[in-house]
Amino acid sequence: MKKLFLIIAIVFGVSLNAQQTPAPPQSEQIAIIGATVHVGNGEVIENGTIIFKDGKITAIGVDLMAPTVGTMINAEGKHVYPGFIAPSKPLGLVEVDAVRASDDQDEIGEMIPHVRSIIAYNAESKVVESMRPNGVLIGQVTPQGGTISGTSSIVQFDAWNWEDAAIKTDDGIHMNWPAFFRRGRWWAGEPRGFRPNENYGKEMDDIKMFFENSDAYSKAEEKEKNLPFAAMEGLFDGSKRLYIHAHGEKEITDAVTFAKAAGVEKIVIVGGYRAYRIADFLKENNIPVLVNVTHSLPKMEDDDYDLPYKLPKLLVDAGLLVGIQNEEMGNFQARNMGFYAGQAVAQGLDKETGIKMLTGNTAKILGIDDMYGTLEVGKSATLFISEGDAMDMRTNQLTKAYIDGRDVSLETHQTELWKRYMGKYEREGK
């Protein structure tokens, strides 16, 4: 009897701590009327109407005929945005950093492109759940660590399991390019501060050798199965993107030059702290940048004090395709992506360009712009309604969010705690 009680208690406890039940498929037509619609491609529709059915947008514009069936939502004075996209984050792979059993973002090994992050994705993660109230509805689940970390996949944030969540599986391979300079390991007796990486050349040679072997494997007619080499084949036939995590001018230049010479067709720079200094090179090679977080301090003593704040604008002004990635702020801060873009807007970036960096631009960089990233007829009805500016933490109060037309919950563990303690203070008259 005690064992039975224990089992029931465990099951009941797990159910209480699980994510809300995913929303059912859209069952009737929905029309959002009177809103300021931010399309995600730089266009704004004042007093706009959006109509969607079966998860797809069927009409969008001004002065559309009011539908006679389905649900109408009066959004006068409110704003509608495409769902924000969080690229290159281990969302759903780690729940609590301090609890090793909940951390599945990094596998053992240096060259492990065959590690598929999607298999470990936890659709019931409370961290994932906390993205939705700020409008972050899509993410690129990405492994971390090593030189070649593994393969990412793109998911939507309201699902029963990883199969339901998947938008695009195995979309790209992530590589951490070695740093030309590194900080001295004072605990190992090295001087503090930055110093040249004596192993930089060897580390580059190791990457080159792995790519050459992978390319040779892909061209072989008869071969024994080699999982790491097989996972790399998509880079050479153009079906996968290579996401290169790099910051310095030399590292970025070396990495792009190497990847081009290796026959990789689709290349994305992630981080790109010094990318503005070689913007012409990146533009010439048609390389997009998922730029580093804007809420941080300068990395070098001679950097402008506001360089992290204005970095996205510098790259946009140089003509590059730019998305917001917020690499250094940790997995849990991805919910604040809209506010990072708002920081760039405060530095002079056009407001709708800030929205594009969260939506349309990122969708293009990830290769999902055929269905996501902008509000257009025929595309997925993945969007949200906000009381105000989604890039301002004071006014971004969501009233509705839809993923593929499904009315998803905006409740999280945090909102439950907020309501609980607000009730406490109201009772106490504070």
C-alpha positions in Angstrom: 0.0 0.0 0.0 2.8 2.4 0.9 4.5 1.6 -2.5 1.2 2.3 -4.3 0.9 5.6 -2.5 4.5 6.6 -3.4 3.9 5.8 -7.0 0.7 7.9 -7.1 2.5 10.8 -5.3 5.3 10.7 -7.8 3.0 10.6 -10.8 0.8 13.4 -9.4 3.9 15.5 -8.6 5.3 15.1 -12.1 1.9 16.1 -13.6 1.8 19.2 -11.5 5.3 20.2 -12.6 4.8 19.4 -16.3 4.1 22.0 -19.0 0.5 22.9 -19.9 -1.2 20.6 -22.3 -0.4 21.7 -25.8 -3.1 23.6 -27.6 -5.4 21.6 -30.0 -5.4 22.2 -33.7 -7.2 25.4 -34.9 -10.8 24.4 -35.3 -12.4 27.6 -36.6 -11.4 30.7 -38.5 -9.9 33.5 -36.5 -9.8 37.2 -37.5 -7.7 39.8 -35.6 -9.1 43.3 -36.4 -7.9 46.8 -35.9 -4.3 46.1 -34.9 -1.0 47.7 -35.8 0.5 44.7 -37.8 4.3 44.4 -37.9 4.7 42.1 -40.9 8.3 41.2 -40.1 9.8 42.4 -43.4 9.9 46.1 -42.5 6.3 46.8 -43.4 3.7 48.1 -41.0 -0.1 47.9 -41.5 -2.0 50.4 -39.5 -5.6 49.4 -38.5 -4.9 46.0 -40.1 -6.8 42.8 -40.2 -5.3 39.2 -40.2 -7.5 36.2 -40.9 -6.2 32.7 -40.5 -7.7 29.2 -40.8 -6.3 25.7 -40.4 -3.1 27.2 -39.2 -2.4 29.3 -42.3 -2.9 33.0 -42.9 -5.6 33.5 -45.5 -5.9 37.3 -45.7 -4.0 40.3 -44.3 -4.5 44.0 -45.0 -6.6 47.1 -44.5 -10.4 47.4 -44.9 -10.9 43.7 -45.4 -14.5 42.5 -45.3 -15.3 41.4 -41.8 -15.8 37.6 -41.8 -19.2 36.2 -40.9 -17.9 33.0 -39.4 -15.4 32.1 -36.8 -14.0 34.2 -34.0 -13.3 37.9 -34.2 -10.7 39.5 -31.9 -10.9 43.3 -31.5 -7.2 44.3 -31.3 -7.7 48.1 -31.6 -4.7 49.9 -30.1 -2.7 46.7 -29.9 0.2 45.3 -31.9 0.5 42.0 -33.8 3.9 40.5 -34.5 5.3 37.3 -36.1 6.5 34.9 -33.4 10.0 35.7 -32.4 12.7 33.2 -33.2 15.6 32.2 -30.8 18.5 30.9 -32.9 21.4 28.7 -31.7 20.3 28.1 -28.1 20.2 24.9 -26.1 16.6 25.4 -25.1 15.0 22.2 -24.0 18.4 20.6 -23.5 19.2 21.9 -20.1 16.7 22.6 -17.3 18.9 23.6 -14.3 22.6 24.4 -14.9 23.5 23.2 -11.4 21.8 19.8 -11.8 23.9 17.6 -14.1 21.1 15.1 -14.7 19.0 17.8 -16.3 21.9 19.1 -18.5 22.1 17.4 -21.9 23.5 20.2 -24.0 27.1 18.9 -24.3 28.4 15.5 -25.3 31.9 14.0 -24.9 34.2 14.5 -27.9 35.6 17.3 -30.1 34.3 16.4 -33.6 30.7 15.0 -33.1 28.5 16.4 -35.9 26.4 13.2 -35.7 25.0 14.2 -32.2 21.4 15.2 -32.9 20.1 17.8 -30.4 16.5 17.1 -31.4 16.6 13.6 -29.9 17.3 15.1 -26.4 14.8 18.0 -26.7 12.4 18.2 -23.8 9.1 19.6 -25.0 7.9 19.9 -21.4 10.8 22.1 -20.3 9.7 24.9 -18.0 12.5 27.0 -19.5 10.9 26.5 -23.0 7.5 27.3 -21.5 8.8 30.6 -20.2 9.6 31.8 -23.7 6.0 32.2 -24.8 4.8 35.1 -22.7 7.4 37.4 -24.3 6.6 36.3 -27.8 9.4 33.8 -28.4 7.6 31.0 -30.1 10.3 29.3 -32.2 13.8 28.2 -31.5 16.8 26.5 -32.9 17.8 23.8 -30.5 21.6 23.7 -30.6 24.2 21.5 -28.8 27.2 23.1 -27.1 30.8 22.4 -26.5 33.7 20.8 -28.4 35.0 21.9 -31.8 32.1 20.5 -33.8 29.2 20.4 -31.3 26.6 18.5 -33.3 23.5 19.1 -35.3 20.7 21.6 -34.5 17.0 21.4 -35.3 14.3 24.1 -35.3 11.2 23.6 -33.2 8.0 25.4 -32.1 7.5 25.9 -28.4 4.1 24.1 -27.8 4.3 20.4 -28.3 3.8 17.0 -26.8 7.2 15.7 -27.8 10.1 16.5 -30.1 8.4 14.9 -33.1 5.5 17.3 -32.7 7.7 20.2 -32.0 10.0 19.8 -35.0 9.7 22.4 -37.8 13.0 21.5 -39.5 15.2 18.6 -38.2 19.0 18.5 -38.6 19.1 22.0 -40.3 22.8 22.7 -39.6 26.0 21.8 -37.9 27.6 24.1 -35.3 31.4 24.6 -35.1 33.3 26.6 -32.4 36.2 28.1 -34.3 39.4 28.2 -32.2 40.4 31.6 -30.8 43.6 33.2 -32.0 44.0 34.9 -28.7 43.0 33.4 -25.4 43.1 34.5 -21.7 46.0 33.2 -19.7 45.2 30.3 -17.4 46.4 31.9 -14.2 45.6 28.7 -12.3 48.1 26.9 -14.5 50.8 29.5 -13.9 50.3 31.4 -17.1 50.2 35.3 -17.1 46.8 36.8 -16.8 45.2 38.7 -19.8 45.0 37.8 -23.5 47.9 36.0 -25.2 48.4 34.3 -28.5 47.0 30.8 -28.7 50.1 28.7 -29.5 47.9 25.8 -30.7 45.8 27.8 -33.1 47.5 26.4 -36.2 47.2 22.8 -35.0 43.6 23.3 -34.1 42.9 24.6 -37.6 44.8 21.7 -39.2 42.6 19.3 -37.2 39.4 20.9 -38.5 40.8 20.9 -42.0 41.7 17.2 -41.8 38.2 16.3 -40.5 36.5 18.2 -43.3 38.7 16.6 -45.9 38.0 13.1 -44.6 34.3 13.9 -44.5 34.3 15.2 -48.1 36.2 12.1 -49.3 33.7 9.9 -47.4 30.8 11.6 -49.1 32.3 11.0 -52.5 33.1 7.3 -51.9 30.9 4.8 -53.7 31.4 2.0 -51.3 32.1 2.7 -47.7 31.6 1.4 -44.2 29.1 3.5 -42.1 30.9 6.3 -40.3 28.4 8.4 -38.4 30.5 11.6 -37.9 31.5 11.7 -41.6 28.0 10.8 -42.8 26.5 13.7 -40.7 28.8 16.2 -42.6 27.5 15.2 -46.0 24.8 17.9 -45.9 27.4 20.6 -45.8 28.8 19.6 -49.1 25.5 19.1 -51.0 23.9 22.3 -49.6 21.2 20.6 -47.5 22.7 21.8 -44.2 24.1 25.1 -43.0 27.4 25.5 -41.2 27.1 27.8 -38.2 30.5 29.0 -37.2 30.8 30.5 -33.7 33.5 33.1 -33.9 34.2 36.6 -32.7 37.6 38.1 -33.9 38.4 39.4 -37.3 41.1 36.8 -37.9 39.0 34.0 -36.7 36.0 35.0 -38.8 38.1 35.6 -41.9 40.0 32.3 -41.4 36.8 30.3 -40.8 34.9 31.7 -43.8 37.9 31.3 -46.1 38.4 27.7 -44.9 34.7 26.8 -45.2 34.4 28.2 -48.8 37.6 26.3 -49.8 36.1 23.1 -48.3 33.1 23.4 -50.5 30.5 24.5 -47.9 27.8 26.4 -49.6 25.8 27.9 -46.7 27.7 29.6 -43.9 26.5 31.6 -40.9 28.6 33.5 -38.4 27.3 33.2 -34.8 28.5 35.8 -32.3 30.6 38.1 -34.6 31.7 40.6 -31.9 34.3 42.0 -34.3 32.4 41.3 -37.5 31.8 45.0 -38.1 35.5 45.5 -38.8 35.4 43.0 -41.7 31.8 43.8 -42.9 32.9 44.3 -46.5 34.5 40.8 -46.5 31.3 39.2 -45.1 29.1 41.1 -47.5 31.2 40.1 -50.5 30.9 36.4 -49.4 27.2 36.8 -48.6 27.6 35.7 -45.0 24.8 36.5 -42.5 25.5 37.1 -38.9 23.5 36.0 -35.8 24.9 38.8 -33.7 26.0 38.6 -30.0 23.9 40.0 -27.2 23.5 43.7 -26.8 23.2 43.8 -23.0 26.9 43.4 -22.1 30.1 45.2 -21.5 32.9 45.7 -24.1 35.3 42.8 -24.3 38.5 44.8 -24.9 39.9 47.9 -23.2 40.0 49.9 -26.4 36.5 49.1 -27.5 33.8 51.8 -27.5 31.9 51.7 -24.2 28.7 51.2 -26.2 30.0 48.8 -28.8 27.7 45.8 -27.7 24.7 48.2 -27.8 25.3 49.5 -31.3 26.9 46.4 -32.9 23.6 45.2 -34.7 23.2 48.7 -36.2 26.8 48.7 -37.4 26.3 45.4 -39.2 22.9 46.4 -40.7 24.3 49.7 -41.9 27.1 47.7 -43.6 24.4 45.8 -45.6 24.6 42.4 -43.9 21.7 40.1 -43.1 21.5 40.2 -39.3 19.6 38.3 -36.6 19.7 38.5 -32.8 21.3 35.5 -31.1 22.3 36.6 -27.5 25.0 34.0 -27.1 26.5 35.1 -23.9 23.4 35.8 -21.8 22.7 32.1 -21.2 19.9 29.7 -22.1 17.3 31.2 -19.8 17.6 34.8 -21.1 16.4 33.9 -24.6 13.0 35.1 -23.4 14.4 38.7 -23.4 15.4 38.7 -27.1 12.9 41.4 -28.0 14.4 43.7 -25.4 17.9 43.1 -26.8 16.7 44.2 -30.2 15.1 47.2 -28.4 18.5 48.2 -27.1 19.8 48.3 -30.7 16.8 50.4 -31.7 17.7 52.8 -28.9 21.1 53.2 -30.6 19.5 54.5 -33.8 18.4 51.3 -35.6 15.1 51.5 -37.4 12.4 50.0 -35.2 11.0 47.7 -37.9 14.6 46.6 -38.7 14.8 45.6 -35.1 11.7 43.4 -35.5 13.1 41.9 -38.7 16.2 40.8 -36.7 13.9 38.8 -34.4 11.6 37.4 -37.2 12.0 37.7 -41.0 15.8 38.0 -41.0 16.4 35.1 -38.6 13.9 32.9 -40.6 15.9 33.6 -43.7 19.2 32.8 -42.0 17.8 29.5 -40.7 16.1 28.6 -43.9 12.5 28.5 -42.7 11.3 31.8 -44.3 9.0 29.9 -46.7 6.6 29.4 -43.8 7.7 31.5 -40.8 9.2 34.9 -39.9 6.7 37.1 -41.7 2.9 37.6 -41.7 1.9 36.8 -45.3 -0.9 34.9 -47.0 -0.1 31.2 -47.1 2.4 31.3 -44.3 2.0 29.8 -40.8 -0.2 31.7 -38.4 2.5 31.8 -35.8 2.1 35.2 -34.2 1.2 37.1 -31.0 -0.9 40.1 -29.9 0.8 42.6 -27.5 -0.7 45.5 -25.6 2.3 47.6 -26.8 5.8 47.7 -28.2 7.2 44.1 -28.1 10.8 45.5 -27.8 9.9 47.5 -24.6 9.7 45.4 -21.4 7.3 48.0 -20.0 4.7 47.5 -22.7 5.1 44.0 -24.1 2.1 42.4 -22.4 0.8 39.6 -24.5 -2.9 38.9 -24.6 -2.8 36.1 -27.2 -0.2 33.9 -28.9 -0.8 31.4 -31.8 1.5 28.7 -33.1 0.4 27.3 -36.5 -3.0 28.8 -35.6 -3.3 27.1 -32.3 -4.2 29.3 -29.3 -1.3 28.5 -27.0 -1.2 29.1 -23.2 0.7 32.1 -21.8 0.8 30.6 -18.3 4.1 29.6 -16.9 5.6 28.7 -13.5 6.6 32.4 -13.2 3.2 33.7 -13.9 1.7 31.3 -11.4 4.1 32.6 -8.8 3.4 36.2 -9.7 -0.4 35.7 -9.2 0.2 33.8 -6.0 2.3 36.5 -4.3 0.3 39.4 -5.7 -2.7 37.8 -4.0 -0.7 37.6 -0.8 0.3 41.3 -0.9 -3.3 42.3 -1.8 -4.7 40.5 1.2 -2.1 42.2 3.4 -3.0 45.6 2.0 0.5 46.3 0.7 
